[in-house]
Amino acid sequence: MIKIDTEFITLGQLLKMTDWISSGGEAKFAVKELKITVNGEKEDRRGRKLYPGDQISIEDKRYTIER
């Protein structure tokens, strides 16, 4: 579970918050290399907006966005 205080976060921010990457600059490469799905659909845009209730899977680890 990932708690946010804002309306949404981006996929790049999530990757950094969960320690998949160490800097925002790595996000562009990470979304192409990692197996990422958002709500069951493949995703490769680091700017994808993630809202409360969204379910994200990164290399078989699951996260849910909550407020």
The first five atom37 places (N, CA, C, CB, O) and aatype in JSON, in Angstrom:
{
  "aatype": [12, 9, 11, 9, 3, 16, 6, 13, 9, 16, 10, 7, 5, 10, 10, 11, 12, 16, 3, 17, 9, 15, 15, 7, 7, 6, 0, 11, 13, 0, 19, 11, 6, 10, 11, 9, 16, 19, 2, 7, 6, 11, 6, 3, 1, 1, 7, 1, 11, 10, 18, 14, 7, 3, 5, 9, 15, 9, 6, 3, 11, 1, 18, 16, 9, 6, 1],
  "atom_mask": [
    [1, 1, 1, 1, 1],
    [1, 1, 1, 1, 1],
    [1, 1, 1, 1, 1],
    [1, 1, 1, 1, 1],
    [1, 1, 1, 1, 1],
    [1, 1, 1, 1, 1],
    [1, 1, 1, 1, 1],
    [1, 1, 1, 1, 1],
    [1, 1, 1, 1, 1],
    [1, 1, 1, 1, 1],
    [1, 1, 1, 1, 1],
    [1, 1, 1, 0, 1],
    [1, 1, 1, 1, 1],
    [1, 1, 1, 1, 1],
    [1, 1, 1, 1, 1],
    [1, 1, 1, 1, 1],
    [1, 1, 1, 1, 1],
    [1, 1, 1, 1, 1],
    [1, 1, 1, 1, 1],
    [1, 1, 1, 1, 1],
    [1, 1, 1, 1, 1],
    [1, 1, 1, 1, 1],
    [1, 1, 1, 1, 1],
    [1, 1, 1, 0, 1],
    [1, 1, 1, 0, 1],
    [1, 1, 1, 1, 1],
    [1, 1, 1, 1, 1],
    [1, 1, 1, 1, 1],
    [1, 1, 1, 1, 1],
    [1, 1, 1, 1, 1],
    [1, 1, 1, 1, 1],
    [1, 1, 1, 1, 1],
    [1, 1, 1, 1, 1],
    [1, 1, 1, 1, 1],
    [1, 1, 1, 1, 1],
    [1, 1, 1, 1, 1],
    [1, 1, 1, 1, 1],
    [1, 1, 1, 1, 1],
    [1, 1, 1, 1, 1],
    [1, 1, 1, 0, 1],
    [1, 1, 1, 1, 1],
    [1, 1, 1, 1, 1],
    [1, 1, 1, 1, 1],
    [1, 1, 1, 1, 1],
    [1, 1, 1, 1, 1],
    [1, 1, 1, 1, 1],
    [1, 1, 1, 0, 1],
    [1, 1, 1, 1, 1],
    [1, 1, 1, 1, 1],
    [1, 1, 1, 1, 1],
    [1, 1, 1, 1, 1],
    [1, 1, 1, 1, 1],
    [1, 1, 1, 0, 1],
    [1, 1, 1, 1, 1],
    [1, 1, 1, 1, 1],
    [1, 1, 1, 1, 1],
    [1, 1, 1, 1, 1],
    [1, 1, 1, 1, 1],
    [1, 1, 1, 1, 1],
    [1, 1, 1, 1, 1],
    [1, 1, 1, 1, 1],
    [1, 1, 1, 1, 1],
    [1, 1, 1, 1, 1],
    [1, 1, 1, 1, 1],
    [1, 1, 1, 1, 1],
    [1, 1, 1, 1, 1],
    [1, 1, 1, 1, 1]
  ],
  "atom_positions": [
    [[0.84, -1.17, 0.0], [0.0, 0.0, 0.0], [0.89, 1.25, 0.0], [-0.96, -0.01, 1.21], [1.85, 1.34, 0.76]],
    [[0.55, 2.18, -0.87], [1.26, 3.45, -0.95], [0.28, 4.56, -0.6], [1.89, 3.66, -2.38], [-0.72, 4.74, -1.29]],
    [[0.58, 5.29, 0.46], [-0.3, 6.39, 0.87], [0.18, 7.68, 0.23], [-0.36, 6.53, 2.41], [1.37, 7.98, 0.24]],
    [[-0.78, 8.45, -0.33], [-0.44, 9.75, -0.92], [-1.3, 10.83, -0.28], [-0.63, 9.72, -2.45], [-2.41, 10.57, 0.19]],
    [[-0.77, 12.06, -0.29], [-1.49, 13.21, 0.26], [-2.03, 14.1, -0.85], [-0.58, 14.02, 1.17], [-2.74, 15.07, -0.58]],
    [[-1.71, 13.76, -2.1], [-2.12, 14.57, -3.25], [-3.19, 13.82, -4.03], [-0.91, 14.9, -4.15], [-3.53, 12.68, -3.72]],
    [[-3.72, 14.48, -5.06], [-4.76, 13.86, -5.89], [-4.23, 12.63, -6.61], [-5.31, 14.87, -6.91], [-4.94, 11.63, -6.76]],
    [[-2.97, 12.69, -7.07], [-2.35, 11.58, -7.79], [-0.84, 11.67, -7.65], [-2.76, 11.59, -9.29], [-0.31, 12.69, -7.21]],
    [[-0.15, 10.58, -8.03], [1.3, 10.58, -8.21], [1.56, 9.97, -9.57], [2.05, 9.79, -7.06], [0.69, 9.32, -10.15]],
    [[2.76, 10.18, -10.09], [3.1, 9.58, -11.38], [3.78, 8.23, -11.15], [4.02, 10.53, -12.21], [4.26, 7.94, -10.05]],
    [[3.8, 7.43, -12.18], [4.48, 6.14, -12.1], [5.95, 6.33, -11.75], [4.34, 5.37, -13.44], [6.5, 5.55, -10.97]],
    [[6.58, 7.35, -12.3], [7.98, 7.64, -11.97], [8.17, 7.93, -10.48], [0.0, 0.0, 0.0], [9.14, 7.47, -9.88]],
    [[7.25, 8.67, -9.89], [7.32, 8.95, -8.46], [7.15, 7.67, -7.64], [6.24, 9.97, -8.05], [7.84, 7.47, -6.64]],
    [[6.24, 6.81, -8.09], [6.04, 5.53, -7.39], [7.3, 4.68, -7.43], [4.85, 4.76, -8.0], [7.68, 4.09, -6.43]],
    [[7.94, 4.62, -8.59], [9.18, 3.84, -8.72], [10.23, 4.34, -7.74], [9.71, 3.91, -10.17], [10.96, 3.54, -7.15]],
    [[10.32, 5.64, -7.57], [11.29, 6.21, -6.64], [10.88, 5.95, -5.18], [11.45, 7.73, -6.89], [11.73, 5.6, -4.36]],
    [[9.61, 6.11, -4.87], [9.12, 5.89, -3.5], [9.33, 4.45, -3.04], [7.64, 6.25, -3.4], [9.55, 4.2, -1.86]],
    [[9.26, 3.51, -3.97], [9.37, 2.09, -3.64], [10.79, 1.55, -3.87], [8.39, 1.29, -4.46], [11.01, 0.34, -3.83]],
    [[11.74, 2.44, -4.11], [13.16, 2.11, -4.25], [13.49, 1.24, -5.46], [13.63, 1.42, -3.03], [14.5, 0.54, -5.47]],
    [[12.64, 1.27, -6.49], [12.99, 0.58, -7.73], [14.05, 1.38, -8.48], [11.74, 0.36, -8.63], [14.87, 0.82, -9.21]],
    [[14.04, 2.69, -8.29], [15.05, 3.57, -8.88], [15.53, 4.52, -7.8], [14.47, 4.35, -10.12], [14.86, 4.73, -6.79]],
    [[16.72, 5.11, -8.01], [17.25, 6.03, -7.0], [17.1, 7.49, -7.41], [18.71, 5.72, -6.75], [17.19, 8.38, -6.56]],
    [[16.86, 7.75, -8.71], [16.66, 9.13, -9.15], [15.6, 9.17, -10.24], [17.99, 9.74, -9.65], [15.35, 8.18, -10.93]],
    [[14.98, 10.32, -10.38], [13.94, 10.47, -11.38], [14.44, 10.23, -12.79], [0.0, 0.0, 0.0], [13.67, 9.79, -13.65]],
    [[15.7, 10.51, -13.04], [16.27, 10.31, -14.37], [16.29, 8.85, -14.81], [0.0, 0.0, 0.0], [16.34, 8.57, -16.01]],
    [[16.25, 7.95, -13.87], [16.27, 6.52, -14.19], [14.9, 6.01, -14.61], [16.77, 5.73, -12.99], [14.79, 4.91, -15.16]],
    [[13.86, 6.79, -14.36], [12.48, 6.33, -14.61], [12.25, 5.97, -16.06], [11.5, 7.39, -14.19], [11.58, 4.98, -16.36]],
    [[12.79, 6.77, -16.98], [12.56, 6.53, -18.41], [13.05, 5.13, -18.81], [13.27, 7.6, -19.25], [12.39, 4.44, -19.59]],
    [[14.18, 4.74, -18.28], [14.73, 3.43, -18.61], [14.02, 2.32, -17.84], [16.24, 3.4, -18.31], [13.79, 1.24, -18.38]],
    [[13.67, 2.6, -16.59], [13.04, 1.58, -15.75], [11.69, 1.14, -16.31], [12.86, 2.11, -14.34], [11.38, -0.05, -16.3]],
    [[10.88, 2.09, -16.8], [9.56, 1.7, -17.31], [9.66, 0.85, -18.56], [8.72, 2.95, -17.6], [8.74, 0.09, -18.87]],
    [[10.75, 0.96, -19.29], [10.95, 0.12, -20.47], [11.48, -1.26, -20.11], [11.91, 0.8, -21.44], [11.19, -2.24, -20.8]],
    [[12.25, -1.35, -19.02], [12.91, -2.61, -18.65], [12.09, -3.47, -17.69], [14.24, -2.31, -18.03], [12.11, -4.69, -17.78]],
    [[11.36, -2.82, -16.77], [10.6, -3.58, -15.76], [9.24, -4.0, -16.31], [10.42, -2.74, -14.49], [8.66, -3.34, -17.17]],
    [[8.74, -5.1, -15.8], [7.4, -5.57, -16.14], [6.41, -4.85, -15.22], [7.27, -7.14, -16.01], [6.28, -5.19, -14.05]],
    [[5.71, -3.84, -15.77], [4.82, -2.99, -14.97], [3.41, -3.06, -15.55], [5.33, -1.53, -14.93], [3.21, -2.91, -16.75]],
    [[2.44, -3.27, -14.66], [1.03, -3.17, -15.06], [0.31, -2.24, -14.09], [0.35, -4.59, -15.09], [0.62, -2.19, -12.9]],
    [[-0.66, -1.51, -14.63], [-1.53, -0.66, -13.83], [-2.96, -1.13, -14.08], [-1.35, 0.88, -14.18], [-3.44, -1.1, -15.21]],
    [[-3.61, -1.55, -13.02], [-4.97, -2.09, -13.12], [-5.06, -3.21, -14.16], [-5.97, -0.97, -13.47], [-6.04, -3.32, -14.9]],
    [[-4.01, -4.04, -14.21], [-4.0, -5.2, -15.08], [-3.55, -4.95, -16.51], [0.0, 0.0, 0.0], [-3.49, -5.89, -17.31]],
    [[-3.23, -3.7, -16.87], [-2.8, -3.39, -18.23], [-1.35, -2.95, -18.24], [-3.7, -2.29, -18.85], [-0.91, -2.19, -17.37]],
    [[-0.59, -3.44, -19.24], [0.83, -3.09, -19.35], [0.99, -1.58, -19.44], [1.47, -3.77, -20.59], [0.23, -0.9, -20.12]],
    [[2.0, -1.06, -18.73], [2.23, 0.38, -18.72], [3.71, 0.66, -18.88], [1.7, 1.01, -17.42], [4.55, 0.04, -18.23]],
    [[4.05, 1.62, -19.77], [5.45, 1.99, -19.95], [5.64, 3.51, -20.02], [6.0, 1.34, -21.22], [6.64, 3.99, -20.55]],
    [[4.68, 4.26, -19.49], [4.8, 5.72, -19.46], [5.12, 6.16, -18.03], [3.49, 6.41, -19.96], [4.32, 5.95, -17.12]],
    [[6.28, 6.76, -17.85], [6.67, 7.17, -16.5], [5.79, 8.27, -15.95], [8.11, 7.63, -16.49], [5.72, 8.46, -14.74]],
    [[5.11, 9.01, -16.82], [4.23, 10.08, -16.39], [2.8, 9.65, -16.13], [0.0, 0.0, 0.0], [1.95, 10.48, -15.83]],
    [[2.52, 8.37, -16.23], [1.17, 7.86, -15.99], [0.69, 8.28, -14.61], [1.12, 6.31, -16.13], [1.38, 8.04, -13.62]],
    [[-0.47, 8.9, -14.54], [-1.01, 9.35, -13.26], [-1.66, 8.18, -12.54], [-2.02, 10.5, -13.47], [-2.46, 7.44, -13.12]],
    [[-1.32, 8.04, -11.27], [-1.86, 6.97, -10.44], [-2.72, 7.6, -9.35], [-0.71, 6.11, -9.82], [-2.27, 8.49, -8.63]],
    [[-3.97, 7.12, -9.25], [-4.95, 7.68, -8.33], [-5.28, 6.67, -7.23], [-6.22, 8.1, -9.08], [-5.04, 5.47, -7.4]],
    [[-5.83, 7.14, -6.1], [-6.26, 6.21, -5.07], [-7.16, 5.12, -5.66], [-6.99, 6.96, -3.93], [-8.08, 5.41, -6.43]],
    [[-6.89, 3.88, -5.29], [-7.64, 2.74, -5.81], [-6.92, 2.02, -6.94], [0.0, 0.0, 0.0], [-7.22, 0.86, -7.22]],
    [[-5.96, 2.68, -7.59], [-5.2, 2.02, -8.66], [-4.33, 0.91, -8.07], [-4.31, 3.05, -9.42], [-3.79, 1.04, -6.97]],
    [[-4.22, -0.18, -8.82], [-3.39, -1.3, -8.41], [-2.25, -1.45, -9.41], [-4.22, -2.62, -8.3], [-2.47, -1.54, -10.61]],
    [[-1.03, -1.47, -8.88], [0.16, -1.5, -9.71], [0.96, -2.75, -9.38], [1.02, -0.22, -9.51], [1.12, -3.11, -8.21]],
    [[1.44, -3.41, -10.42], [2.31, -4.57, -10.25], [3.63, -4.25, -10.94], [1.65, -5.87, -10.83], [3.67, -3.9, -12.12]],
    [[4.73, -4.38, -10.19], [6.06, -4.17, -10.74], [6.86, -5.44, -10.47], [6.76, -2.9, -10.11], [7.15, -5.77, -9.32]],
    [[7.2, -6.15, -11.54], [7.95, -7.4, -11.4], [7.33, -8.3, -10.32], [9.43, -7.1, -11.06], [8.05, -8.83, -9.47]],
    [[6.04, -8.47, -10.36], [5.29, -9.34, -9.46], [5.15, -8.84, -8.02], [5.94, -10.67, -9.44], [4.63, -9.56, -7.16]],
    [[5.61, -7.61, -7.73], [5.31, -6.99, -6.44], [4.1, -6.1, -6.66], [6.56, -6.17, -5.86], [4.03, -5.37, -7.65]],
    [[3.15, -6.15, -5.72], [1.9, -5.41, -5.9], [1.79, -4.24, -4.93], [0.7, -6.35, -5.71], [2.17, -4.32, -3.77]],
    [[1.27, -3.15, -5.48], [1.07, -1.92, -4.7], [-0.33, -1.4, -4.98], [2.15, -0.85, -5.06], [-0.85, -1.54, -6.09]],
    [[-0.95, -0.79, -3.98], [-2.24, -0.15, -4.14], [-2.08, 1.29, -3.65], [-3.37, -0.91, -3.35], [-1.5, 1.55, -2.6]],
    [[-2.61, 2.23, -4.44], [-2.54, 3.64, -4.07], [-3.72, 3.95, -3.16], [-2.55, 4.55, -5.34], [-4.87, 3.62, -3.47]],
    [[-3.44, 4.58, -2.03], [-4.48, 4.97, -1.08], [-4.21, 6.38, -0.6], [-4.56, 3.99, 0.11], [-3.07, 6.84, -0.56]],
    [[-5.28, 7.07, -0.22], [-5.14, 8.42, 0.28], [-5.0, 8.4, 1.77], [-6.32, 9.28, -0.13], [-4.88, 9.46, 2.39]]
  ]
}
